[in-house]
Amino acid sequence: MPNWVDTNWNVTLPTNKVTRFLNYFLEGEDRDKLKGKYLFRTFIDKESISQVETEPGITCLTFVSQSAWSLKSILDDSGNNKGIVRCPSLSAICVDCEVINLSADGDEPGMCFREHILWDSTCGLSYDKEDVTLWSCDHCSSMGYWEDYDEDIDHSVCPECGHKFNDEEDN
């Protein structure tokens, strides 16, 4: 069973390409072989989709997806069978859909890492991954990443309720 990367997407593209772009994502119980070309291991939350036409013919699209294991799996073509690419790279999809710019920020709490993808029609794609440290408090049930707080924060107390962590098992 995979760990899931929850990802927030922001995409700016021509309005007439929005449906084409969204159709690359798998949905719910989609079966890969029935979909045609699709974004590898990446499922869209259809209810999260929001789109605003920022200027005539240009739309800003925001939505949430879940990807199995890592966003890195969408960076390259995959699913090749007899020379046919079933899962084109994100770059190829951005070119196909004339994406102007894109940002995707993924969070994988199980393995404690974050991923960031940027696409710009003039500069192409960049990818970055950072490890993060998860904390949880038995007292108030809060949890989060130390990296979300100032460097000077006291790691011996819960940043939410101030409860002092007793030992390594509390954080």
TORKE-20002 format. One record per residue (C-alpha): y negated, z, x; residue in one letter; residue number from 1. Coordinates in steps of 0.001 Angstrom, whole numbers, plus 500000, padded with zeros to 6 digits. Layout:
<sites>
<site><y>Y</y><z>Z</z><x>X</x><residuo>A</residuo><num>NUM</num></site>
...
</sites>
This chain:
<sites>
<site><y>500000</y><z>500000</z><x>500000</x><residuo>M</residuo><num>1</num></site>
<site><y>496668</y><z>498977</z><x>501536</x><residuo>P</residuo><num>2</num></site>
<site><y>493570</y><z>501025</z><x>501986</x><residuo>N</residuo><num>3</num></site>
<site><y>490630</y><z>499499</z><x>500136</x><residuo>W</residuo><num>4</num></site>
<site><y>487174</y><z>498617</z><x>501409</x><residuo>V</residuo><num>5</num></site>
<site><y>484561</y><z>499060</z><x>498670</x><residuo>D</residuo><num>6</num></site>
<site><y>481802</y><z>496541</z><x>499305</x><residuo>T</residuo><num>7</num></site>
<site><y>478293</y><z>496033</z><x>497937</x><residuo>N</residuo><num>8</num></site>
<site><y>477204</y><z>492394</z><x>498070</x><residuo>W</residuo><num>9</num></site>
<site><y>473703</y><z>490895</z><x>497949</x><residuo>N</residuo><num>10</num></site>
<site><y>473631</y><z>487102</z><x>497927</x><residuo>V</residuo><num>11</num></site>
<site><y>470759</y><z>484654</z><x>497571</x><residuo>T</residuo><num>12</num></site>
<site><y>471787</y><z>481120</z><x>496663</x><residuo>L</residuo><num>13</num></site>
<site><y>470904</y><z>478182</z><x>494425</x><residuo>P</residuo><num>14</num></site>
<site><y>471317</y><z>479126</z><x>490768</x><residuo>T</residuo><num>15</num></site>
<site><y>473602</y><z>476151</z><x>490150</x><residuo>N</residuo><num>16</num></site>
<site><y>476061</y><z>477494</z><x>492802</x><residuo>K</residuo><num>17</num></site>
<site><y>476463</y><z>481054</z><x>491427</x><residuo>V</residuo><num>18</num></site>
<site><y>479586</y><z>480346</z><x>489354</x><residuo>T</residuo><num>19</num></site>
<site><y>481188</y><z>478403</z><x>492194</x><residuo>R</residuo><num>20</num></site>
<site><y>480566</y><z>481309</z><x>494605</x><residuo>F</residuo><num>21</num></site>
<site><y>481926</y><z>483955</z><x>492222</x><residuo>L</residuo><num>22</num></site>
<site><y>485039</y><z>481866</z><x>491534</x><residuo>N</residuo><num>23</num></site>
<site><y>486148</y><z>482366</z><x>495146</x><residuo>Y</residuo><num>24</num></site>
<site><y>486828</y><z>486042</z><x>494394</x><residuo>F</residuo><num>25</num></site>
<site><y>490094</y><z>487226</z><x>492909</x><residuo>L</residuo><num>26</num></site>
<site><y>489976</y><z>489228</z><x>489686</x><residuo>E</residuo><num>27</num></site>
<site><y>492248</y><z>492004</z><x>488462</x><residuo>G</residuo><num>28</num></site>
<site><y>495786</y><z>490687</z><x>488244</x><residuo>E</residuo><num>29</num></site>
<site><y>495069</y><z>487198</z><x>489657</x><residuo>D</residuo><num>30</num></site>
<site><y>498057</y><z>485715</z><x>491383</x><residuo>R</residuo><num>31</num></site>
<site><y>497092</y><z>483970</z><x>494610</x><residuo>D</residuo><num>32</num></site>
<site><y>499096</y><z>480807</z><x>493950</x><residuo>K</residuo><num>33</num></site>
<site><y>497448</y><z>480268</z><x>490559</x><residuo>L</residuo><num>34</num></site>
<site><y>493887</y><z>480603</z><x>491843</x><residuo>K</residuo><num>35</num></site>
<site><y>493521</y><z>477590</z><x>494154</x><residuo>G</residuo><num>36</num></site>
<site><y>491076</y><z>478419</z><x>496964</x><residuo>K</residuo><num>37</num></site>
<site><y>490037</y><z>482047</z><x>497114</x><residuo>Y</residuo><num>38</num></site>
<site><y>488556</y><z>484717</z><x>499354</x><residuo>L</residuo><num>39</num></site>
<site><y>491499</y><z>486434</z><x>501075</x><residuo>F</residuo><num>40</num></site>
<site><y>492478</y><z>489876</z><x>499657</x><residuo>R</residuo><num>41</num></site>
<site><y>489098</y><z>490361</z><x>497952</x><residuo>T</residuo><num>42</num></site>
<site><y>488772</y><z>491336</z><x>494285</x><residuo>F</residuo><num>43</num></site>
<site><y>485477</y><z>491311</z><x>492406</x><residuo>I</residuo><num>44</num></site>
<site><y>484431</y><z>493906</z><x>489836</x><residuo>D</residuo><num>45</num></site>
<site><y>483155</y><z>491525</z><x>487140</x><residuo>K</residuo><num>46</num></site>
<site><y>481316</y><z>494335</z><x>485328</x><residuo>E</residuo><num>47</num></site>
<site><y>479188</y><z>495016</z><x>488413</x><residuo>S</residuo><num>48</num></site>
<site><y>477669</y><z>491524</z><x>488585</x><residuo>I</residuo><num>49</num></site>
<site><y>473909</y><z>491332</z><x>488281</x><residuo>S</residuo><num>50</num></site>
<site><y>471841</y><z>488211</z><x>488822</x><residuo>Q</residuo><num>51</num></site>
<site><y>468122</y><z>487608</z><x>488830</x><residuo>V</residuo><num>52</num></site>
<site><y>466416</y><z>484260</z><x>489284</x><residuo>E</residuo><num>53</num></site>
<site><y>463845</y><z>485185</z><x>491934</x><residuo>T</residuo><num>54</num></site>
<site><y>462174</y><z>481786</z><x>491884</x><residuo>E</residuo><num>55</num></site>
<site><y>462968</y><z>478560</z><x>490044</x><residuo>P</residuo><num>56</num></site>
<site><y>466462</y><z>477450</z><x>491047</x><residuo>G</residuo><num>57</num></site>
<site><y>467156</y><z>480459</z><x>493345</x><residuo>I</residuo><num>58</num></site>
<site><y>469228</y><z>483479</z><x>492260</x><residuo>T</residuo><num>59</num></site>
<site><y>469737</y><z>486890</z><x>493813</x><residuo>C</residuo><num>60</num></site>
<site><y>473256</y><z>488040</z><x>493024</x><residuo>L</residuo><num>61</num></site>
<site><y>474545</y><z>491615</z><x>493462</x><residuo>T</residuo><num>62</num></site>
<site><y>478049</y><z>492893</z><x>492805</x><residuo>F</residuo><num>63</num></site>
<site><y>480850</y><z>495121</z><x>494067</x><residuo>V</residuo><num>64</num></site>
<site><y>484246</y><z>494100</z><x>495403</x><residuo>S</residuo><num>65</num></site>
<site><y>487338</y><z>495682</z><x>496896</x><residuo>Q</residuo><num>66</num></site>
<site><y>489131</y><z>494163</z><x>499872</x><residuo>S</residuo><num>67</num></site>
<site><y>492547</y><z>495152</z><x>501153</x><residuo>A</residuo><num>68</num></site>
<site><y>492464</y><z>496690</z><x>504639</x><residuo>W</residuo><num>69</num></site>
<site><y>489229</y><z>495228</z><x>506036</x><residuo>S</residuo><num>70</num></site>
<site><y>486443</y><z>492729</z><x>505444</x><residuo>L</residuo><num>71</num></site>
<site><y>487407</y><z>491199</z><x>508770</x><residuo>K</residuo><num>72</num></site>
<site><y>490197</y><z>489331</z><x>506967</x><residuo>S</residuo><num>73</num></site>
<site><y>487639</y><z>487127</z><x>505173</x><residuo>I</residuo><num>74</num></site>
<site><y>485942</y><z>485964</z><x>508375</x><residuo>L</residuo><num>75</num></site>
<site><y>488560</y><z>483355</z><x>509286</x><residuo>D</residuo><num>76</num></site>
<site><y>490529</y><z>480745</z><x>507368</x><residuo>D</residuo><num>77</num></site>
<site><y>493888</y><z>482106</z><x>506248</x><residuo>S</residuo><num>78</num></site>
<site><y>496713</y><z>481211</z><x>503925</x><residuo>G</residuo><num>79</num></site>
<site><y>497219</y><z>477854</z><x>505639</x><residuo>N</residuo><num>80</num></site>
<site><y>500203</y><z>475921</z><x>504365</x><residuo>N</residuo><num>81</num></site>
<site><y>500985</y><z>472481</z><x>505768</x><residuo>K</residuo><num>82</num></site>
<site><y>497376</y><z>472091</z><x>506919</x><residuo>G</residuo><num>83</num></site>
<site><y>495870</y><z>473108</z><x>503564</x><residuo>I</residuo><num>84</num></site>
<site><y>493490</y><z>476066</z><x>503714</x><residuo>V</residuo><num>85</num></site>
<site><y>494094</y><z>478305</z><x>500693</x><residuo>R</residuo><num>86</num></site>
<site><y>491670</y><z>481015</z><x>501830</x><residuo>C</residuo><num>87</num></site>
<site><y>488563</y><z>479551</z><x>503455</x><residuo>P</residuo><num>88</num></site>
<site><y>486426</y><z>481724</z><x>505702</x><residuo>S</residuo><num>89</num></site>
<site><y>483348</y><z>483408</z><x>504298</x><residuo>L</residuo><num>90</num></site>
<site><y>481241</y><z>481089</z><x>506472</x><residuo>S</residuo><num>91</num></site>
<site><y>482879</y><z>478010</z><x>504921</x><residuo>A</residuo><num>92</num></site>
<site><y>482278</y><z>479424</z><x>501441</x><residuo>I</residuo><num>93</num></site>
<site><y>478628</y><z>480141</z><x>502273</x><residuo>C</residuo><num>94</num></site>
<site><y>478184</y><z>476543</z><x>503448</x><residuo>V</residuo><num>95</num></site>
<site><y>480026</y><z>475168</z><x>500398</x><residuo>D</residuo><num>96</num></site>
<site><y>477830</y><z>477202</z><x>498023</x><residuo>C</residuo><num>97</num></site>
<site><y>474609</y><z>476650</z><x>499979</x><residuo>E</residuo><num>98</num></site>
<site><y>474092</y><z>480407</z><x>500404</x><residuo>V</residuo><num>99</num></site>
<site><y>470618</y><z>481148</z><x>501785</x><residuo>I</residuo><num>100</num></site>
<site><y>471418</y><z>484697</z><x>502876</x><residuo>N</residuo><num>101</num></site>
<site><y>474087</y><z>487283</z><x>502248</x><residuo>L</residuo><num>102</num></site>
<site><y>474741</y><z>490901</z><x>503123</x><residuo>S</residuo><num>103</num></site>
<site><y>477994</y><z>492748</z><x>502474</x><residuo>A</residuo><num>104</num></site>
<site><y>478263</y><z>496460</z><x>503255</x><residuo>D</residuo><num>105</num></site>
<site><y>481787</y><z>497844</z><x>503079</x><residuo>G</residuo><num>106</num></site>
<site><y>483005</y><z>501439</z><x>503161</x><residuo>D</residuo><num>107</num></site>
<site><y>486632</y><z>502412</z><x>503852</x><residuo>E</residuo><num>108</num></site>
<site><y>486898</y><z>506183</z><x>503353</x><residuo>P</residuo><num>109</num></site>
<site><y>490637</y><z>506451</z><x>504066</x><residuo>G</residuo><num>110</num></site>
<site><y>490433</y><z>505154</z><x>507632</x><residuo>M</residuo><num>111</num></site>
<site><y>486776</y><z>506247</z><x>508024</x><residuo>C</residuo><num>112</num></site>
<site><y>484931</y><z>503068</z><x>508919</x><residuo>F</residuo><num>113</num></site>
<site><y>482101</y><z>500929</z><x>507621</x><residuo>R</residuo><num>114</num></site>
<site><y>481674</y><z>497191</z><x>507928</x><residuo>E</residuo><num>115</num></site>
<site><y>478575</y><z>495030</z><x>507709</x><residuo>H</residuo><num>116</num></site>
<site><y>478437</y><z>491270</z><x>507269</x><residuo>I</residuo><num>117</num></site>
<site><y>475259</y><z>489223</z><x>507357</x><residuo>L</residuo><num>118</num></site>
<site><y>474947</y><z>485492</z><x>506690</x><residuo>W</residuo><num>119</num></site>
<site><y>471819</y><z>483442</z><x>507139</x><residuo>D</residuo><num>120</num></site>
<site><y>471785</y><z>479692</z><x>506539</x><residuo>S</residuo><num>121</num></site>
<site><y>470023</y><z>479094</z><x>509863</x><residuo>T</residuo><num>122</num></site>
<site><y>471769</y><z>481703</z><x>512082</x><residuo>C</residuo><num>123</num></site>
<site><y>475247</y><z>481843</z><x>510551</x><residuo>G</residuo><num>124</num></site>
<site><y>477435</y><z>484915</z><x>510261</x><residuo>L</residuo><num>125</num></site>
<site><y>477444</y><z>488284</z><x>512021</x><residuo>S</residuo><num>126</num></site>
<site><y>479941</y><z>491116</z><x>511624</x><residuo>Y</residuo><num>127</num></site>
<site><y>479788</y><z>494740</z><x>512706</x><residuo>D</residuo><num>128</num></site>
<site><y>482144</y><z>497683</z><x>512258</x><residuo>K</residuo><num>129</num></site>
<site><y>481440</y><z>501355</z><x>512883</x><residuo>E</residuo><num>130</num></site>
<site><y>483687</y><z>504384</z><x>512780</x><residuo>D</residuo><num>131</num></site>
<site><y>482409</y><z>507296</z><x>510718</x><residuo>V</residuo><num>132</num></site>
<site><y>483417</y><z>510946</z><x>510413</x><residuo>T</residuo><num>133</num></site>
<site><y>484264</y><z>512261</z><x>506965</x><residuo>L</residuo><num>134</num></site>
<site><y>483602</y><z>515888</z><x>505995</x><residuo>W</residuo><num>135</num></site>
<site><y>484574</y><z>517771</z><x>502861</x><residuo>S</residuo><num>136</num></site>
<site><y>483697</y><z>521230</z><x>501571</x><residuo>C</residuo><num>137</num></site>
<site><y>486284</y><z>523386</z><x>499834</x><residuo>D</residuo><num>138</num></site>
<site><y>483474</y><z>525527</z><x>498412</x><residuo>H</residuo><num>139</num></site>
<site><y>481454</y><z>522908</z><x>496459</x><residuo>C</residuo><num>140</num></site>
<site><y>483910</y><z>519954</z><x>496580</x><residuo>S</residuo><num>141</num></site>
<site><y>481267</y><z>517698</z><x>498153</x><residuo>S</residuo><num>142</num></site>
<site><y>482221</y><z>515150</z><x>500763</x><residuo>M</residuo><num>143</num></site>
<site><y>480409</y><z>512597</z><x>502858</x><residuo>G</residuo><num>144</num></site>
<site><y>479909</y><z>511151</z><x>506310</x><residuo>Y</residuo><num>145</num></site>
<site><y>478124</y><z>513046</z><x>509057</x><residuo>W</residuo><num>146</num></site>
<site><y>476499</y><z>509756</z><x>510080</x><residuo>E</residuo><num>147</num></site>
<site><y>474488</y><z>509794</z><x>506826</x><residuo>D</residuo><num>148</num></site>
<site><y>472548</y><z>512856</z><x>507992</x><residuo>Y</residuo><num>149</num></site>
<site><y>470034</y><z>513477</z><x>510778</x><residuo>D</residuo><num>150</num></site>
<site><y>471457</y><z>513912</z><x>514276</x><residuo>E</residuo><num>151</num></site>
<site><y>470225</y><z>517510</z><x>514359</x><residuo>D</residuo><num>152</num></site>
<site><y>472258</y><z>518688</z><x>511363</x><residuo>I</residuo><num>153</num></site>
<site><y>474439</y><z>521771</z><x>511910</x><residuo>D</residuo><num>154</num></site>
<site><y>478054</y><z>520564</z><x>511662</x><residuo>H</residuo><num>155</num></site>
<site><y>479322</y><z>524100</z><x>511045</x><residuo>S</residuo><num>156</num></site>
<site><y>477918</y><z>524274</z><x>507491</x><residuo>V</residuo><num>157</num></site>
<site><y>478183</y><z>522067</z><x>504419</x><residuo>C</residuo><num>158</num></site>
<site><y>475052</y><z>519915</z><x>504238</x><residuo>P</residuo><num>159</num></site>
<site><y>475122</y><z>520125</z><x>500430</x><residuo>E</residuo><num>160</num></site>
<site><y>475659</y><z>523834</z><x>499654</x><residuo>C</residuo><num>161</num></site>
<site><y>475228</y><z>525547</z><x>503028</x><residuo>G</residuo><num>162</num></site>
<site><y>478722</y><z>527076</z><x>502966</x><residuo>H</residuo><num>163</num></site>
<site><y>479932</y><z>527835</z><x>506485</x><residuo>K</residuo><num>164</num></site>
<site><y>483069</y><z>525909</z><x>507448</x><residuo>F</residuo><num>165</num></site>
<site><y>485714</y><z>528418</z><x>508610</x><residuo>N</residuo><num>166</num></site>
<site><y>487712</y><z>526186</z><x>510900</x><residuo>D</residuo><num>167</num></site>
<site><y>488653</y><z>522564</z><x>511544</x><residuo>E</residuo><num>168</num></site>
<site><y>490712</y><z>522453</z><x>508336</x><residuo>E</residuo><num>169</num></site>
<site><y>487525</y><z>522784</z><x>506238</x><residuo>D</residuo><num>170</num></site>
<site><y>485863</y><z>519645</z><x>507623</x><residuo>N</residuo><num>171</num></site>
</sites>
